[in-house]
Amino acid sequence: MTAILLAADGMWAENAVIDGNGRMVAMLYQGQDAAVRTDIVLPSPGWRSVYSLSSAENLAVTRGEVSTWRGTIPMNAASRLEFIQTVREAEGKVIFGVGYRAMADLTAEGLFFRVSIPWLDFRGGTVYNGLRDVTLPEDGPNNSNLLYGETDRLEARAASGAVWWNARFSRKFGINLQDKSGESPKSYTFWVYVHRGNMAAGSEGSFEVELSIDGVPDTSTAGLTVDLSGPRYRFDGFGGNYCFQIESPVTAYTLENLDSRWARTEISLPEWASPEPDRPGSRLRLEMELMQKLRQKGIPFVASIWRLPERFLADRGVKGPNDQQRKIDPQRWDELLESLGSYLLHARDKYGVEPDLFSFNEPDLGIRILFSGEEHREAIRRIGAHFESLGLKTKMLLGDVSHPRGTHVYVLQAAEDPEAMRYAGAISFHSWGGASRQQYEAWAELAERLQLPLLVAELGTDASGWRGRSYDSYWYGMEEIRLYQELLLYAKPRGTMYWEFTADYSLVRLDGSDIVPTGRFWLTKQLTNLTPPDSEALAVASDHPKVLLSAFGKDGAYTVHIANVSAARNATITGLPEEIAEWRAILTTEAEGFKELPPLASAAGGLSVELPARSLLTLFHRP
């Protein structure tokens, strides 16, 4: 039997956030984060092409007290740079160690270590390189050179004096400072000349750099409002994906401990096409038994296809099973419909389960089946009509697109087709990379116009977060909470499905036979378990950009989720139901997970709370 550890393990203080490719994306201080970024950059002559850690191959990552990234950066098939990067933290400093070797002659502009400091934090401030200083411009121009020198030290200070940053190198380098206000995110970038010009085969070197940041945090009080008379929308609740690595004990753990209101599974048609597909221990048996468990728990779910049997694909023999942007052979549609229909009939007749919705995963991008907008419309019509002819209740999910930024236009051809809309049950996007308020609202407006539920069928921030398990940090969890709150405020979904509630992007860690919840698990549990199911999302407002809230009500039950994504501060809340005199409170911080606090007294619909740094506070009342 699997033992369950209730203590939140691994919730240590972080000084830096390193992504799966080995790039630092933020430094942390006093509960705040600053977008200090690093990279290893290998440009061709004249910067015609730029190669960096994002294009690294054969990447091997180990994380621990000293985390290591090993791999190669290819300029072409024959020209590669081998690298090793270590990152450790000591006494508030983040220490990078970089080693490199040219595996062949490299024709290059040089090798650079790039360090960028955030424009918003340092505009109008100063940079000192040990030789002279410069005032950082507030209005560009982009790419202008601001400061150069041969040095082993850098210092930057905000104009307000509230933030200061330092770098110390193991030896002197030529370092050029450029204005990069034209990039996203805006920055001031230090180009460290590690090697100039071409590199002969076997050329190698190494260096270290210590980075540190500190400052005076913004602790201003946040004013929060719940508007009980304002516009509302229906919210079924939070849920998750159960698509990959479903055989892990993590799957059973989240099913038992998180109150999902929506879920998503995979339809494995290649396995269905194999001899004796539904045999004990098979992948197909596992996914159908999982669907059955979801139905027994009363959880509606989407069933999605990633891969198809090769015989259904027009590019068979040219592309392989794991390739992307595969196209369906127009001559094989009838066979495909028969296979898909027989799979769902088997699930219904043997396991007593029918998916609520069906989709192809991310057809706009082709992960892995690619449809144009017109082909998406025709697929909706064909598959929907076939399901109806078989007596299946499963409806079609429009979109299920790869990101939310302007992708609502992808579904318009289907949305404007009355025949396709006969079979539509909901529309969907995936949240990878986030979006602006206006881009989220475009989806909300489309759902309202079509009178269809909007689902976030994959909720996540970084689609490459699986590389090096960069998702496995409390900082990443707080970014997810920020995303949840923004989606609820602007996209107004009927439900969300986290990617994933399995061992993929896992919310827990496995320690032998023990399951150890992380801070990300407790953050998620506050949302899933404390939000009234099938409730109304209430109108809310915050006057502080670092404090986001959402509120829900149903039949006298209320929940308010308050996310403070920065430094500790106080908050005042008004507009709560006046008849409620006392609220229960659950808090997750980097140090403690799902901790119940003493009840909080409310008077005239208002109360004051303390918000620890980078925390989620949930207030709730049950009649």
C-alpha positions in Angstrom: 0.0 0.0 0.0 1.2 3.5 -0.8 1.9 5.6 2.2 0.8 9.2 2.1 2.9 11.9 3.7 0.9 15.0 4.6 3.8 17.3 5.2 4.6 19.6 2.2 8.1 18.6 1.3 10.6 20.6 -0.7 9.0 24.0 0.0 12.4 25.8 0.4 13.2 29.4 -0.2 14.3 30.1 -3.8 16.7 32.8 -4.9 16.5 32.0 -8.6 14.2 30.4 -11.1 15.9 28.3 -13.9 13.9 26.9 -16.7 14.3 23.5 -18.3 16.8 24.8 -20.8 19.1 26.2 -18.2 18.1 29.9 -18.6 17.4 31.9 -15.5 14.1 33.6 -15.8 13.8 35.4 -12.5 15.6 36.3 -9.3 13.8 36.5 -6.0 14.2 38.9 -3.1 12.1 39.9 -0.1 9.2 38.0 -1.5 9.3 39.7 -4.8 10.6 38.6 -8.2 12.6 40.4 -10.8 12.9 39.2 -14.4 16.7 38.8 -14.4 17.4 36.5 -17.3 20.5 34.6 -18.5 21.4 32.6 -21.6 24.4 31.2 -23.5 24.4 32.7 -27.0 26.3 31.5 -30.1 25.6 33.8 -33.1 26.8 33.3 -36.7 28.9 36.1 -38.2 27.0 39.3 -38.4 24.3 37.9 -36.1 22.5 36.5 -39.2 21.4 33.5 -37.1 21.4 33.1 -33.3 21.7 29.8 -31.4 21.3 29.6 -27.7 20.2 27.3 -24.9 16.6 27.2 -26.3 18.0 25.3 -29.2 20.1 22.9 -27.2 20.1 19.2 -28.1 20.9 16.1 -26.1 20.1 18.0 -23.0 20.6 16.2 -19.7 19.4 17.9 -16.5 19.9 17.1 -12.9 18.4 19.3 -10.1 19.6 19.5 -6.5 21.8 21.6 -4.3 24.0 21.9 -7.5 21.8 21.7 -10.6 23.5 20.8 -13.9 22.6 21.2 -17.6 24.7 19.3 -20.2 24.1 19.4 -23.9 25.2 20.8 -27.2 24.2 23.9 -29.1 24.1 23.1 -32.9 24.9 25.7 -35.5 24.3 23.0 -38.2 24.6 19.3 -38.4 28.4 19.4 -38.3 29.1 22.4 -36.1 28.3 22.1 -32.4 29.3 23.6 -29.1 29.3 21.3 -26.1 28.5 23.0 -22.8 28.0 22.2 -19.1 26.3 24.7 -16.8 26.0 24.4 -13.1 23.8 26.5 -10.8 24.0 26.7 -7.0 22.9 29.1 -4.3 24.9 30.3 -1.4 24.4 33.1 1.1 21.8 34.8 -1.1 23.9 34.6 -4.3 23.2 32.6 -7.4 26.4 31.1 -8.8 26.7 30.0 -12.4 29.5 27.8 -13.6 29.9 27.5 -17.4 32.2 25.2 -19.3 32.3 24.9 -23.1 34.2 23.1 -25.9 33.9 23.5 -29.7 33.3 20.0 -31.1 34.3 21.1 -34.6 35.5 24.4 -36.2 32.8 27.0 -35.6 32.3 30.0 -37.8 30.8 32.4 -35.4 30.5 36.0 -34.3 31.7 34.7 -30.9 30.4 33.1 -27.7 28.4 35.3 -25.3 26.9 34.9 -21.9 23.8 37.1 -21.8 22.4 38.7 -18.6 19.3 40.9 -18.8 17.9 43.0 -16.0 14.2 44.2 -16.1 13.6 47.5 -17.8 10.6 48.3 -15.7 12.6 48.0 -12.4 15.8 49.8 -13.6 14.7 52.4 -16.1 16.2 55.8 -15.1 18.6 54.0 -12.7 22.3 53.5 -13.0 24.8 50.8 -14.0 28.4 50.8 -12.8 31.0 48.4 -14.3 33.9 49.2 -11.9 35.3 51.8 -14.4 32.4 54.2 -14.9 28.7 54.5 -14.6 25.8 55.3 -16.9 22.2 56.4 -16.4 19.8 53.9 -18.0 17.5 55.7 -20.6 13.7 55.5 -20.2 12.9 55.9 -23.8 15.4 53.9 -25.9 16.3 53.8 -28.6 16.3 50.0 -28.8 19.6 48.2 -29.3 21.6 51.3 -28.5 25.0 50.6 -26.8 25.1 52.2 -23.4 28.3 51.1 -21.7 31.4 49.0 -22.5 34.4 47.9 -20.5 36.8 45.1 -19.6 35.6 44.2 -16.2 34.8 41.5 -13.7 32.0 43.3 -11.9 28.6 44.9 -12.6 26.3 46.9 -10.4 22.8 48.2 -11.2 20.5 50.3 -9.0 16.9 51.4 -9.6 16.2 55.2 -9.8 14.2 54.9 -6.6 17.0 53.2 -4.8 14.6 50.4 -4.0 16.3 47.6 -6.0 20.0 46.8 -6.5 21.7 44.1 -8.4 25.3 42.8 -8.6 27.4 40.5 -10.7 30.9 39.2 -10.0 32.9 37.3 -12.6 35.8 34.9 -12.0 37.9 36.9 -14.5 37.6 40.1 -16.6 35.6 40.1 -19.8 34.7 42.7 -22.3 31.0 43.5 -21.4 28.7 45.6 -23.5 25.4 47.0 -22.2 22.5 47.5 -24.6 19.0 48.9 -24.4 16.6 46.1 -25.2 13.3 48.0 -24.6 12.1 46.8 -28.0 12.0 43.2 -26.8 9.5 41.3 -24.7 10.0 41.5 -21.8 11.8 44.8 -22.0 15.3 44.8 -20.5 18.8 46.2 -20.4 21.1 43.4 -21.5 24.8 42.8 -20.7 26.6 40.9 -23.4 29.6 39.1 -21.9 32.2 38.4 -24.6 33.3 34.9 -23.5 35.1 34.2 -26.9 35.4 36.5 -29.9 35.2 35.3 -33.4 35.6 31.8 -34.8 36.3 28.8 -32.6 38.7 26.1 -33.6 37.8 22.5 -32.9 38.7 21.6 -29.4 38.7 25.2 -28.2 37.4 25.2 -24.6 37.1 27.4 -21.5 35.2 28.0 -18.4 34.1 30.7 -16.0 31.9 31.5 -13.0 29.6 34.4 -12.2 27.9 35.3 -9.0 24.6 37.2 -9.2 22.8 38.8 -6.3 19.7 41.1 -5.9 18.1 42.8 -3.0 15.8 45.7 -2.3 13.0 47.3 -0.4 9.8 45.5 -1.2 6.5 47.1 -2.0 4.3 46.3 1.0 1.5 48.7 0.2 -2.0 47.6 1.4 -4.3 46.1 -1.2 -8.0 47.1 -1.4 -10.2 44.3 -2.5 -13.9 44.3 -3.4 -16.5 41.6 -3.9 -19.6 42.9 -5.7 -22.5 40.7 -4.9 -24.8 42.7 -7.2 -22.4 42.7 -10.2 -22.4 40.5 -13.2 -21.9 36.8 -12.6 -21.2 33.7 -14.6 -21.6 30.0 -14.0 -18.5 28.1 -12.9 -18.6 24.3 -12.6 -15.2 24.1 -10.9 -11.6 23.2 -11.3 -10.2 19.9 -12.6 -7.3 18.3 -14.4 -5.9 16.2 -17.3 -5.4 12.5 -17.0 -3.8 11.8 -20.3 -0.2 10.7 -20.0 1.6 8.6 -17.3 -1.8 7.5 -15.9 -0.2 4.3 -14.6 1.6 6.3 -11.9 0.3 6.2 -8.3 0.0 10.0 -8.6 -3.2 9.4 -10.7 -5.0 7.6 -7.9 -3.7 10.1 -5.3 -5.1 13.1 -7.1 -8.4 11.4 -7.9 -8.8 10.7 -4.2 -7.5 14.0 -2.8 -8.6 16.7 -5.3 -12.2 17.4 -5.9 -12.2 17.6 -9.7 -15.2 19.1 -11.5 -13.8 18.6 -15.1 -11.3 16.1 -16.5 -9.7 15.1 -19.8 -8.4 11.8 -21.0 -6.6 10.4 -24.1 -8.1 8.2 -26.7 -5.4 5.8 -27.8 -6.6 4.7 -31.3 -3.2 3.1 -32.2 -3.6 0.8 -29.2 -7.3 0.2 -30.1 -6.1 -1.0 -33.6 -3.7 -3.6 -32.1 -4.5 -7.2 -31.5 -6.4 -7.8 -28.2 -6.2 -4.1 -27.2 -8.3 -4.4 -24.0 -6.2 -6.9 -22.2 -5.2 -6.7 -18.5 -2.5 -4.2 -17.9 -2.7 -2.6 -21.3 -2.7 1.1 -21.8 -6.2 1.0 -23.3 -7.5 -1.0 -20.3 -6.0 1.7 -18.0 -7.6 4.6 -19.9 -11.0 3.0 -20.1 -11.0 2.1 -16.4 -9.9 5.7 -15.7 -12.9 7.0 -17.7 -15.1 4.7 -15.6 -13.7 6.1 -12.4 -14.4 9.6 -13.6 -18.0 8.7 -14.4 -18.5 7.0 -11.1 -17.3 10.2 -9.4 -19.7 12.3 -11.5 -16.9 14.2 -13.2 -17.7 15.3 -16.8 -14.7 14.8 -19.1 -13.2 15.4 -22.5 -11.6 12.6 -24.5 -9.0 13.8 -26.9 -6.8 12.3 -29.7 -3.1 13.0 -30.1 -2.0 10.1 -32.3 -3.7 8.0 -35.0 -2.8 4.7 -36.6 -0.4 5.3 -39.4 -2.7 3.9 -42.0 -5.1 6.9 -41.6 -2.4 9.5 -42.3 -1.5 11.0 -45.7 2.1 11.4 -44.8 2.7 7.9 -43.6 6.2 6.7 -44.6 7.4 10.3 -44.7 6.8 11.2 -41.1 6.8 9.0 -38.0 4.4 8.3 -35.2 5.9 10.9 -32.9 6.1 13.7 -35.5 3.8 16.7 -35.4 1.5 18.3 -38.0 0.3 15.0 -39.4 -2.5 15.1 -42.0 -5.4 12.7 -42.3 -5.6 10.9 -45.6 -8.9 12.1 -47.2 -9.5 8.5 -48.5 -9.4 7.0 -45.0 -12.0 9.1 -43.3 -14.6 6.4 -43.3 -12.2 3.9 -41.7 -11.2 6.5 -39.1 -14.8 7.1 -38.2 -15.4 3.4 -37.9 -12.4 3.0 -35.6 -13.3 6.0 -33.4 -16.9 4.9 -33.2 -16.1 1.3 -32.2 -13.8 2.6 -29.5 -16.5 4.7 -27.9 -19.1 2.0 -28.3 -16.8 -0.5 -26.5 -16.3 2.1 -23.7 -20.0 2.5 -23.4 -21.0 -1.1 -23.6 -18.3 -2.7 -21.5 -17.4 0.1 -19.1 -20.7 2.1 -19.0 -19.1 5.4 -19.9 -19.3 7.9 -22.7 -17.1 11.0 -22.8 -19.1 14.3 -22.6 -16.9 15.9 -25.3 -14.5 14.8 -28.0 -11.6 16.7 -29.6 -8.3 16.5 -31.5 -5.6 18.0 -29.4 -4.3 21.4 -30.6 -5.3 21.0 -34.2 -4.3 24.6 -35.0 -0.7 23.8 -34.2 -0.8 20.1 -35.2 0.1 18.4 -31.9 -0.1 15.9 -33.5 -2.9 16.1 -36.1 -3.1 19.3 -38.1 -6.4 20.9 -39.3 -6.9 24.2 -41.1 -9.9 26.1 -39.8 -12.0 24.7 -42.7 -10.8 21.1 -42.0 -11.6 21.6 -38.4 -15.2 22.6 -39.3 -15.5 19.5 -41.6 -14.1 17.2 -38.9 -16.7 18.6 -36.5 -19.5 17.8 -39.0 -18.3 14.4 -40.0 -17.5 13.1 -36.5 -20.5 14.7 -34.9 -22.8 13.1 -37.5 -21.2 9.7 -37.0 -21.5 9.8 -33.2 -25.2 10.8 -33.6 -25.8 7.9 -36.0 -24.4 5.5 -33.5 -26.6 6.8 -30.7 -23.6 8.2 -28.8 -24.2 11.2 -26.5 -20.6 12.6 -26.9 -20.6 16.1 -28.3 -17.8 17.9 -30.1 -15.4 20.3 -28.5 -14.7 23.3 -30.8 -11.1 24.6 -30.9 -9.0 22.8 -28.2 -6.4 25.1 -29.6 -2.8 25.4 -28.4 -2.9 28.9 -26.8 -5.3 31.8 -26.1 -3.7 34.6 -28.1 -6.0 35.4 -30.9 -6.8 31.8 -31.6 -10.6 32.3 -31.2 -10.6 33.1 -34.9 -9.6 29.5 -35.6 -13.0 28.2 -34.6 -15.0 30.8 -36.5 -15.6 28.7 -39.6 -17.1 26.0 -37.5 -19.0 28.4 -35.3 -20.6 30.1 -38.3 -21.7 26.7 -39.8 -25.2 25.7 -38.5 -24.5 22.0 -39.4 -21.3 21.9 -37.4 -22.9 23.7 -34.5 -25.6 21.0 -34.2 -22.9 18.8 -32.7 -21.0 21.3 -30.6 -21.0 21.0 -26.9 -18.4 23.5 -25.8 -15.4 25.6 -27.0 -11.9 25.4 -25.6 -8.4 26.8 -25.6 -5.2 25.9 -23.8 -3.6 28.5 -21.6 0.1 28.0 -22.4 2.0 31.3 -22.5 -1.0 33.3 -21.2 -2.7 36.2 -22.9 -3.7 39.8 -22.5 -7.0 40.8 -21.0 -8.4 41.6 -24.4 -7.4 38.2 -25.8 -9.0 36.4 -23.0 -12.2 38.5 -23.3 -12.4 37.7 -27.0 -12.9 34.0 -26.0 -15.4 35.0 -23.3 -17.4 37.0 -25.9 -17.3 34.2 -28.4 -18.6 31.7 -25.9 -21.4 34.1 -24.9 -22.4 34.6 -28.5 -22.5 30.9 -29.2 -24.2 30.1 -25.9 -21.6 27.4 -25.3 -19.5 26.6 -22.2 -15.9 27.8 -22.5 -13.3 25.3 -21.1 -9.6 25.7 -20.5 -8.8 22.1 -21.5 -5.1 22.5 -20.6 -4.2 24.9 -17.9 -0.5 25.6 -17.6 2.0 28.4 -18.0 5.0 26.8 -19.8 4.6 24.1 -22.4 8.3 23.3 -22.2 8.3 23.1 -18.4 8.7 19.3 -18.5 12.3 19.8 -19.6 14.4 19.5 -16.5 11.3 19.5 -14.3 11.3 23.3 -14.2 7.7 23.2 -13.2 8.7 21.6 -9.9 9.1 24.8 -7.8 7.0 27.0 -5.6 7.6 30.0 -7.9 6.1 28.0 -10.8 3.1 27.3 -8.6 2.6 30.9 -7.9 2.8 31.7 -11.6 0.1 29.1 -12.1 -2.1 30.7 -9.4 -1.6 34.1 -11.2 -2.8 32.4 -14.4 -5.8 30.8 -12.7 -6.9 34.2 -11.4 -6.4 36.0 -14.7 -8.4 33.3 -16.5 -11.3 33.6 -14.0 -11.3 37.4 -14.2 -11.2 37.8 -18.0 -11.9 34.6 -19.9 -14.8 33.5 -17.6 -14.5 29.7 -18.2 -17.1 27.2 -17.2 -14.3 24.9 -16.1 -10.5 24.4 -16.1 -8.3 21.3 -16.5 -4.8 21.5 -15.1 -2.0 19.9 -17.0 -1.8 17.3 -15.4 -3.1 15.5 -12.3 -0.7 12.6 -13.1 3.0 12.2 -12.9 3.4 14.5 -15.9 3.9 18.0 -14.5 3.3 16.3 -11.2 1.9 18.2 -8.2 3.6 15.7 -5.9 6.9 14.0 -5.6 7.5 10.2 -5.3 9.9 9.1 -2.6 10.1 5.4 -3.0 6.6 4.2 -2.1 5.7 7.5 -0.4 3.8 10.4 -2.1 4.9 13.8 -0.9 2.7 16.8 -1.8 4.5 19.9 -2.9 3.5 23.5 -2.5 1.9 23.4 -5.9 -0.4 20.6 -4.7 -1.6 22.6 -1.7 -2.2 25.6 -3.9 -4.3 23.5 -6.3 -6.2 21.8 -3.5 -7.3 25.1 -2.1 -8.9 25.8 -5.5 -10.4 22.4 -6.2 -11.6 21.5 -2.7 -12.8 24.9 -1.3 -14.7 26.3 -4.3 -18.4 25.4 -4.2 -19.2 23.1 -7.1 -21.5 24.4 -9.8 -21.4 27.9 -8.3 -21.5 31.4 -9.6 -18.3 33.4 -10.1 -18.9 36.8 -8.5 -17.6 40.2 -9.7 -14.4 41.2 -7.9 -11.8 44.0 -8.1 -8.3 44.7 -6.7 -6.5 48.0 -6.6 -3.1 46.3 -6.4 -1.5 44.6 -9.5 0.2 41.9 -7.3 -3.0 40.8 -5.5 -5.6 39.0 -7.5 -8.8 37.5 -6.2 -11.8 35.4 -7.3 -15.0 34.8 -5.4 -17.8 32.2 -5.7 -21.2 31.7 -4.2 -23.9 29.1 -4.2 -26.9 28.6 -1.9 -25.4 30.6 1.0 -21.9 29.0 0.5 -19.1 31.4 -0.4 -15.4 31.2 -1.2 -12.9 34.0 -1.8 -9.4 33.1 -3.1 -6.8 35.8 -2.6 -3.4 35.4 -4.3 -0.6 37.6 -3.2 2.1 37.0 -5.8 4.7 39.3 -4.3 5.9 40.7 -1.0 4.0 40.4 2.3 1.3 43.1 2.8 -2.1 43.7 4.4 -5.4 43.8 2.5 -8.9 45.1 3.2 -11.9 43.3 1.8 -15.3 44.9 1.3 -18.6 43.8 -0.2 -18.8 40.4 1.5 -22.2 39.1 2.5 -23.2 41.2 5.6 -25.0 38.3 7.3 -21.7 36.3 7.6 -19.9 37.3 10.8 -17.1 34.7 10.6 -15.0 33.2 7.9 -12.8 30.1 7.9 -9.4 30.6 6.4 -6.9 28.3 4.7 -3.4 29.5 3.8 -0.6 28.2 1.6 2.9 29.8 1.6 6.3 28.6 0.6 6.8 27.3 4.2 3.4 25.7 4.9 0.7 24.1 2.9 -3.1 24.2 3.4 -2.8 25.5 6.9 -6.1 26.4 8.7 -5.9 29.7 10.5 -8.1 30.9 13.3 -11.5 32.1 12.1 -11.6 35.7 10.8 -14.3 38.1 12.1 -16.2 40.2 9.5 -18.3 43.3 10.2 -20.7 45.0 7.7 -19.3 42.9 4.9 -15.7 43.8 5.5 -12.5 42.5 7.1 -8.8 43.0 7.1 -6.2 40.3 6.5 -2.5 39.8 6.5 -1.1 38.3 3.3 2.3 36.6 3.6 4.7 36.8 0.7 3.8 34.7 -2.3 0.8 33.1 -0.7 -2.8 32.0 -1.4 -5.4 32.7 1.2 -8.8 31.2 0.9 -11.7 32.5 2.9 -14.9 30.4 3.0 -18.2 30.0 4.6 -20.6 27.1 4.6 -24.2 27.5 5.8 
